[in-house]
């Protein structure tokens, strides 16, 4: 199997070189037959990389420790799910997995070539160039089928304990699907710029591909946060770690594009801006991959330091130079058709939204790279921690929340003062009342800046929720009244049916509202950070630990031995107001193959708060277990908001009901025009 894997990677590299060269010549010579061979070679890349990936997975399942990669990232006692996850647990395997995902996206792109043959041909050449780079990596500096030198050990070193959790079977594929998915919109955007593509069809294609990549990237970011919360045992879900920041950067620029693209579709504006947003999103995806693998920054999430950093720097430089060259050459093709007419308009809200998102992206990028830059300049590494990121990004997030409430209710071109009063009076009053309610229950925003930020966050979230609900209710009432006047049934005259019809007529807009609702639910979860509590104590049998309104009693602790690990855990009875409500089992494991410890957090989550317990070990002097307890309000809202965001994005990807009817009618008319074949049997 190692020989099959190595051969398949060489074939994939050869096919990608041919797909690039032949596709380029076919465009210059306008040769359809040569272009078809390039397209089929591109499809062949998928099968070649799939064979290589299957060979590596087969080696993991069959404990083939003659492969250095399997020796370092698997062992015989490793559970089946984690043997499969070994494919992306290390440097070489994760790059092979990246190649496979890129081949999957390339396969879909090339199979859908009839969408627009010329545009897809150009995009296929660009994606072939990207495939050459990654296949070159796995064939030369990061070869996953390198053999183990000397005598092959009887067992492997095992998978990193931090990765032996269910979330880590899902989180990396989702994150990679997001990273790699941003390649396709980049290819279409660069192709459209190179060929000076007329009209806006390319932007519609690019927008949908960007939404798919953004969906996976969002899912990956939230799964990573959930993993950090449940696994690392520090009681938080986002620490502004460099690798966390690397995933956030393309998400921010991708979000900016998905908002500003509407201005290009509706008003023919911001064409240059949108083109560079797509370019930057792809470049930041590659940059994030570079950060994870180069050893430039230190992170619990990063791979070991390697020699592939210069390859990524060279690739980034080539891509950036190509983008600049074709932009300068064809920038006249990107001139806007209209100009901003009023600051109080939907166009201006999108513009401000974009500016804030890009400022946030720059701040995150600057803070992430500052230790590296300071070391280059002064010779001393100066670390930038969470206080910097919070100080800059919290006010930006609050302004974005305000725009989320205001923007959708503004009219295109210009909004009147009467319209503003009518649309925002009731939501504004509800938002103010929510602030009064917070003060009434004991929140004192004037005592501490964190309390102030949390109060404003909740008030703005309520404002956004009120405007979203008002949009659905107003539209639903209009449709319900229309159906009633046309003698519709009782169900068709119902406001809920009206809201359903409203959504089906414009899935993108109202799916976007669901996404916005998910954002504000998540922001309410973020607001709980100001009220987090934690304490730590040694607990013998029967000892108590108080935190908030909970009393924790250590009943006992146990030890266990499994083939893959040994473990110790505490058995904690949880009391509230003198009544036992639960028993929790914080645990610490010691993985035998790797010789590394890992934490199994015990978490009791409710809508209002999480009780979060960590077994940090034993005091070596008296043998008592040490328990760290966290009381984290509103964390449940973060994960609930993520579900709304994902559902809203899926809704926005569904075609409108009218568009589907028109497509079906066009297909029926085309079928009717086809000649009917007749003949004797």
ZAMARGU-4260 file (C-alpha; in steps of 0.2 Angstrom, whole numbers, plus 5000, padded with zeros to 4 digits):
<rodrens>
0) 5000/5000/5000 | 5014/5013/5003 | 5020/5010/4985 | 5002/5012/4979 | 5000/5029/4989
5) 5017/5036/4983 | 5013/5031/4965 | 4995/5039/4966 | 5003/5055/4972 | 5015/5056/4958
10) 5001/5052/4945 | 4990/5066/4954 | 5005/5079/4952 | 5007/5074/4934 | 4989/5076/4930
15) 4988/5093/4938 | 5003/5099/4928 | 4994/5092/4912 | 4977/5100/4917 | 4986/5117/4920
20) 4997/5117/4904 | 4984/5109/4892 | 4970/5120/4899 | 4981/5136/4897 | 4985/5131/4879
25) 4967/5127/4875 | 4962/5144/4881 | 4975/5153/4870 | 4972/5142/4855 | 4953/5141/4857
30) 4954/5122/4856 | 4939/5113/4863 | 4946/5096/4861 | 4962/5100/4870 | 4952/5109/4884
35) 4941/5093/4886 | 4957/5083/4889 | 4962/5095/4902 | 4945/5094/4911 | 4946/5075/4911
40) 4964/5076/4918 | 4957/5087/4932 | 4944/5074/4936 | 4958/5061/4936 | 4967/5070/4950
45) 4952/5066/4961 | 4954/5047/4958 | 4973/5048/4960 | 4972/5058/4977 | 4958/5047/4983
50) 4968/5031/4980 | 4983/5039/4990 | 4971/5044/5004 | 4963/5027/5005 | 4981/5019/5006
55) 4985/5030/5021 | 4969/5026/5030 | 4971/5007/5026 | 4989/5008/5033 | 4982/5016/5049
60) 4968/5002/5051 | 4981/4988/5048 | 4994/4995/5060 | 5007/4997/5047 | 5021/5005/5057
65) 5033/5003/5043 | 5026/5020/5038 | 5034/5033/5048 | 5018/5043/5048 | 5007/5029/5055
70) 5021/5025/5068 | 5020/5043/5075 | 5001/5046/5074 | 4993/5029/5078 | 4994/5013/5089
75) 4986/4996/5091 | 4974/5001/5105 | 4968/5017/5097 | 4949/5016/5094 | 4943/5014/5076
80) 4936/5032/5074 | 4953/5040/5079 | 4962/5028/5067 | 4952/5036/5054 | 4956/5053/5061
85) 4974/5049/5060 | 4973/5055/5042 | 4973/5073/5047 | 4981/5072/5064 | 4999/5076/5058
90) 5008/5087/5046 | 5009/5075/5031 | 4992/5067/5032 | 4983/5084/5035 | 4991/5090/5019
95) 4986/5075/5009 | 4968/5077/5016 | 4969/5095/5010 | 4974/5089/4993 | 4959/5077/4993
100) 4947/5090/4998 | 4954/5101/4985 | 4952/5087/4972 | 4934/5085/4978 | 4930/5103/4975
105) 4939/5103/4958 | 4929/5087/4953 | 4912/5097/4956 | 4919/5112/4947 | 4924/5102/4932
110) 4908/5091/4932 | 4897/5107/4932 | 4907/5114/4917 | 4891/5117/4907 | 4886/5131/4919
115) 4897/5142/4908 | 4910/5133/4898 | 4923/5147/4895 | 4922/5153/4913 | 4924/5136/4921
120) 4938/5132/4909 | 4948/5148/4915 | 4943/5143/4933 | 4949/5125/4931 | 4966/5131/4925
125) 4968/5142/4941 | 4963/5128/4952 | 4975/5116/4943 | 4989/5128/4948 | 4984/5127/4966
130) 4983/5108/4965 | 5001/5108/4958 | 5007/5117/4974 | 4999/5106/4986 | 5003/5090/4977
135) 5021/5096/4976 | 5021/5097/4995 | 5015/5080/4998 | 5027/5073/4985 | 5043/5081/4991
140) 5044/5090/5008 | 5029/5082/5017 | 5028/5065/5010 | 5015/5054/5020 | 5022/5038/5014
145) 5040/5039/5020 | 5046/5023/5027 | 5052/5020/5046 | 5071/5019/5046 | 5078/5004/5054
150) 5069/4991/5064 | 5050/4993/5063 | 5043/4995/5081 | 5029/4983/5087 | 5018/4998/5092
155) 5016/5016/5087 | 5017/5032/5097 | 4999/5035/5097 | 4988/5049/5093 | 4990/5066/5102
160) 4978/5064/5117 | 4971/5081/5114 | 4964/5074/5098 | 4956/5059/5105 | 4939/5067/5107
165) 4923/5065/5096 | 4923/5084/5092 | 4941/5082/5084 | 4934/5068/5072 | 4923/5082/5065
170) 4932/5099/5068 | 4947/5097/5057 | 4937/5091/5041 | 4925/5105/5044 | 4938/5118/5045
175) 4948/5111/5030 | 4932/5111/5020 | 4930/5129/5024 | 4948/5134/5020 | 4949/5123/5004
180) 4932/5129/4999 | 4938/5147/4998 | 4949/5141/4983 | 4934/5139/4971 | 4927/5157/4973
185) 4945/5163/4971 | 4947/5153/4955 | 4931/5160/4948 | 4935/5178/4953 | 4952/5178/4946
190) 4946/5169/4930 | 4932/5182/4928 | 4946/5196/4930 | 4958/5188/4918 | 4945/5186/4904
195) 4936/5202/4908 | 4920/5192/4910 | 4904/5202/4905 | 4889/5204/4916 | 4887/5198/4934
200) 4884/5179/4932 | 4902/5176/4939 | 4898/5185/4955 | 4882/5174/4957 | 4892/5159/4955
205) 4906/5165/4967 | 4894/5171/4980 | 4886/5153/4981 | 4903/5145/4982 | 4908/5157/4996
210) 4893/5153/5006 | 4897/5135/5005 | 4915/5138/5011 | 4909/5151/5024 | 4896/5138/5031
215) 4910/5125/5033 | 4922/5137/5041 | 4909/5143/5053 | 4905/5125/5058 | 4924/5122/5060
220) 4927/5137/5071 | 4912/5133/5083 | 4917/5115/5084 | 4935/5121/5088 | 4928/5132/5102
225) 4918/5118/5109 | 4933/5107/5109 | 4944/5120/5117 | 4930/5122/5130 | 4927/5103/5134
230) 4945/5097/5132 | 4958/5109/5137 | 4951/5112/5154 | 4954/5130/5156 | 4936/5135/5157
235) 4935/5146/5141 | 4931/5143/5123 | 4941/5156/5114 | 4959/5162/5119 | 4964/5172/5104
240) 4977/5159/5101 | 4987/5162/5084 | 4979/5146/5076 | 4961/5151/5082 | 4965/5169/5074
245) 4971/5161/5058 | 4953/5153/5056 | 4944/5169/5060 | 4953/5180/5047 | 4946/5172/5031
250) 4929/5171/5040 | 4929/5190/5043 | 4934/5194/5025 | 4922/5181/5018 | 4908/5188/5029
255) 4912/5205/5022 | 4911/5199/5004 | 4894/5190/5007 | 4887/5207/5013 | 4895/5219/5000
260) 4891/5207/4985 | 4873/5212/4987 | 4878/5230/4982 | 4886/5224/4966 | 4871/5213/4962
265) 4858/5227/4966 | 4868/5243/4961 | 4883/5238/4951 | 4894/5245/4965 | 4910/5240/4975
270) 4917/5229/4961 | 4935/5232/4965 | 4931/5230/4983 | 4922/5213/4981 | 4936/5206/4969
275) 4949/5210/4983 | 4939/5203/4997 | 4939/5186/4987 | 4957/5187/4984 | 4961/5191/5002
280) 4949/5178/5009 | 4959/5165/4999 | 4976/5172/5003 | 4971/5172/5022 | 4966/5154/5021
285) 4983/5149/5014 | 4991/5161/5027 | 4982/5152/5041 | 4988/5135/5034 | 5006/5142/5034
290) 5004/5148/5052 | 4998/5131/5058 | 5013/5122/5049 | 5028/5133/5049 | 5032/5135/5067
295) 5032/5154/5065 | 5020/5155/5080 | 5018/5144/5095 | 5001/5136/5098 | 4993/5121/5106
300) 4983/5119/5090 | 4999/5120/5078 | 5008/5106/5070 | 5027/5103/5074 | 5039/5115/5066
305) 5044/5110/5049 | 5053/5115/5033 | 5038/5119/5023 | 5036/5137/5028 | 5046/5144/5013
310) 5036/5134/5001 | 5020/5143/5008 | 5028/5160/5008 | 5033/5158/4990 | 5016/5152/4985
315) 5008/5167/4994 | 5020/5179/4985 | 5016/5171/4968 | 4997/5172/4971 | 4998/5190/4977
320) 5008/5195/4962 | 4996/5187/4950 | 4981/5196/4958 | 4990/5212/4957 | 4995/5210/4939
325) 4978/5205/4933 | 4970/5219/4943 | 4981/5232/4936 | 4979/5226/4918 | 4960/5224/4919
330) 4955/5237/4933 | 4944/5247/4920 | 4933/5232/4919 | 4928/5234/4937 | 4922/5252/4937
335) 4906/5255/4947 | 4890/5259/4939 | 4883/5270/4953 | 4889/5280/4967 | 4884/5281/4985
340) 4869/5294/4986 | 4866/5295/5005 | 4874/5290/5021 | 4857/5284/5027 | 4854/5270/5015
345) 4857/5252/5014 | 4872/5254/5003 | 4881/5264/5017 | 4876/5251/5030 | 4885/5238/5020
350) 4900/5249/5017 | 4901/5253/5036 | 4899/5234/5039 | 4913/5230/5028 | 4925/5243/5035
355) 4922/5237/5053 | 4925/5219/5048 | 4941/5223/5039 | 4947/5234/5054 | 4943/5218/5065
360) 4953/5207/5053 | 4968/5219/5052 | 4968/5220/5071 | 4968/5201/5073 | 4981/5199/5060
365) 4992/5213/5068 | 4990/5205/5085 | 4994/5188/5079 | 5010/5193/5069 | 5016/5206/5082
370) 5027/5194/5092 | 5035/5189/5075 | 5037/5206/5069 | 5044/5213/5086 | 5057/5199/5086
375) 5063/5203/5068 | 5064/5222/5073 | 5071/5222/5091 | 5077/5204/5093 | 5065/5201/5107
380) 5048/5193/5106 | 5034/5203/5113 | 5018/5193/5115 | 5001/5201/5113 | 4988/5193/5123
385) 4969/5193/5125 | 4967/5210/5133 | 4973/5218/5116 | 4961/5208/5106 | 4947/5211/5117
390) 4950/5230/5119 | 4950/5232/5100 | 4937/5219/5094 | 4923/5221/5108 | 4919/5239/5102
395) 4919/5234/5084 | 4908/5219/5088 | 4895/5231/5096 | 4895/5243/5081 | 4892/5228/5070
400) 4878/5223/5081 | 4870/5240/5079 | 4872/5239/5060 | 4864/5222/5060 | 4849/5230/5067
405) 4849/5245/5057 | 4855/5239/5040 | 4841/5227/5034 | 4827/5241/5038 | 4836/5254/5027
410) 4830/5257/5010 | 4841/5257/4994 | 4848/5274/4989 | 4840/5284/5003 | 4830/5282/5018
415) 4818/5295/5025 | 4817/5301/5043 | 4799/5295/5044 | 4804/5278/5038 | 4817/5277/5052
420) 4805/5282/5065 | 4792/5270/5060 | 4804/5255/5059 | 4814/5258/5074 | 4803/5266/5087
425) 4796/5249/5094 | 4812/5239/5093 | 4821/5254/5101 | 4809/5254/5116 | 4810/5235/5118
430) 4829/5237/5118 | 4829/5250/5132 | 4817/5240/5142 | 4829/5226/5142 | 4842/5237/5149
435) 4831/5242/5163 | 4827/5224/5166 | 4845/5220/5168 | 4848/5234/5180 | 4833/5228/5190
440) 4840/5210/5192 | 4856/5217/5199 | 4868/5221/5184 | 4877/5237/5187 | 4885/5242/5171
445) 4893/5258/5179 | 4903/5248/5191 | 4915/5239/5178 | 4918/5240/5160 | 4915/5222/5157
450) 4898/5224/5165 | 4895/5239/5153 | 4900/5229/5138 | 4889/5214/5143 | 4874/5226/5146
455) 4876/5235/5129 | 4878/5218/5120 | 4862/5211/5127 | 4852/5227/5123 | 4859/5228/5105
460) 4855/5209/5103 | 4837/5212/5109 | 4836/5227/5096 | 4842/5215/5082 | 4830/5202/5088
465) 4815/5214/5088 | 4819/5221/5071 | 4820/5203/5063 | 4804/5198/5071 | 4796/5214/5065
470) 4802/5210/5047 | 4794/5193/5047 | 4778/5199/5056 | 4775/5213/5044 | 4778/5203/5028
475) 4768/5188/5035 | 4753/5200/5039 | 4754/5207/5021 | 4753/5190/5013 | 4740/5184/5025
480) 4729/5198/5021 | 4732/5196/5003 | 4727/5178/5004 | 4711/5182/5014 | 4706/5195/5001
485) 4708/5182/4988 | 4697/5170/4997 | 4711/5159/5003 | 4708/5145/5015 | 4710/5148/5034
490) 4727/5141/5034 | 4733/5152/5020 | 4726/5167/5029 | 4737/5163/5044 | 4751/5174/5048
495) 4763/5159/5050 | 4759/5153/5033 | 4762/5171/5027 | 4779/5171/5035 | 4783/5154/5027
500) 4778/5160/5010 | 4788/5176/5013 | 4803/5166/5016 | 4801/5155/5001 | 4800/5170/4990
505) 4817/5176/4996 | 4827/5162/5004 | 4843/5172/5004 | 4836/5187/5013 | 4826/5178/5026
510) 4839/5165/5028 | 4851/5179/5031 | 4839/5185/5045 | 4840/5168/5053 | 4859/5169/5052
515) 4858/5187/5061 | 4847/5179/5074 | 4860/5166/5077 | 4873/5179/5079 | 4864/5189/5092
520) 4860/5173/5102 | 4879/5169/5101 | 4883/5187/5107 | 4871/5185/5122 | 4882/5170/5126
525) 4898/5180/5124 | 4890/5193/5136 | 4890/5180/5150 | 4909/5181/5151 | 4909/5196/5163
530) 4900/5186/5176 | 4911/5170/5176 | 4917/5163/5192 | 4930/5150/5197 | 4938/5142/5212
535) 4950/5128/5216 | 4952/5117/5231 | 4960/5100/5237 | 4945/5089/5242 | 4946/5073/5252
540) 4932/5062/5255 | 4917/5072/5261 | 4925/5089/5259 | 4915/5103/5251 | 4918/5116/5239
545) 4906/5132/5237 | 4904/5141/5220 | 4889/5153/5217 | 4873/5144/5223 | 4881/5127/5222
550) 4889/5116/5235 | 4901/5102/5228 | 4904/5087/5239 | 4918/5074/5235 | 4910/5057/5238
555) 4926/5047/5232 | 4938/5045/5218 | 4942/5030/5207 | 4955/5023/5196 | 4953/5013/5180
560) 4964/5005/5167 | 4960/5003/5148 | 4970/4997/5134 | 4973/5014/5127 | 4974/5024/5144
565) 4973/5023/5163 | 4963/5036/5172 | 4958/5044/5189 | 4942/5053/5192 | 4933/5061/5206
570) 4914/5057/5210 | 4906/5074/5215 | 4889/5076/5222 | 4881/5093/5217 | 4869/5102/5229
575) 4859/5117/5226 | 4849/5125/5240 | 4852/5110/5251 | 4845/5097/5238 | 4856/5086/5228
580) 4853/5089/5209 | 4867/5079/5200 | 4883/5069/5202 | 4898/5074/5191 | 4914/5064/5186
585) 4929/5075/5182 | 4943/5064/5175 | 4961/5064/5171 | 4968/5052/5159 | 4986/5046/5155
590) 4988/5039/5137 | 5000/5024/5137 | 5007/5025/5119 | 5011/5044/5120 | 5015/5045/5138
595) 5004/5061/5139 | 4990/5066/5151 | 4973/5073/5146 | 4958/5081/5154 | 4940/5075/5153
600) 4930/5089/5159 | 4913/5086/5168 | 4901/5100/5163 | 4883/5102/5168 | 4875/5114/5156
605) 4858/5123/5157 | 4851/5138/5148 | 4857/5150/5162 | 4874/5143/5166 | 4887/5129/5165
610) 4894/5121/5181 | 4911/5115/5174 | 4923/5104/5184 | 4941/5100/5181 | 4951/5086/5189
615) 4969/5094/5189 | 4978/5079/5198 | 4983/5075/5216 | 4993/5084/5229 | 5008/5072/5230
620) 5010/5076/5249 | 4993/5070/5255 | 4985/5062/5240 | 4970/5073/5239 | 4962/5076/5222
625) 4963/5094/5217 | 4946/5101/5209 | 4944/5117/5199 | 4927/5123/5197 | 4920/5136/5185
630) 4903/5144/5185 | 4900/5151/5167 | 4884/5159/5164 | 4875/5159/5146 | 4888/5147/5138
635) 4873/5137/5131 | 4868/5152/5121 | 4884/5151/5111 | 4882/5134/5104 | 4863/5137/5101
640) 4867/5152/5091 | 4879/5142/5081 | 4865/5131/5076 | 4854/5145/5070 | 4869/5152/5060
645) 4871/5135/5051 | 4852/5133/5048 | 4851/5151/5041 | 4865/5148/5029 | 4858/5132/5023
650) 4841/5141/5020 | 4850/5155/5011 | 4857/5142/4999 | 4840/5136/4994 | 4833/5143/4978
655) 4818/5154/4979 | 4801/5146/4976 | 4798/5157/4960 | 4816/5154/4954 | 4813/5135/4955
660) 4796/5136/4946 | 4804/5146/4932 | 4818/5134/4930 | 4806/5119/4929 | 4796/5129/4916
665) 4811/5132/4906 | 4816/5114/4907 | 4799/5109/4901 | 4799/5120/4887 | 4816/5114/4881
670) 4810/5096/4882 | 4795/5101/4872 | 4806/5108/4858 | 4816/5092/4857 | 4811/5081/4842
675) 4802/5065/4846 | 4810/5050/4839 | 4799/5037/4831 | 4802/5021/4822 | 4797/5002/4820
680) 4802/4990/4834
</rodrens>
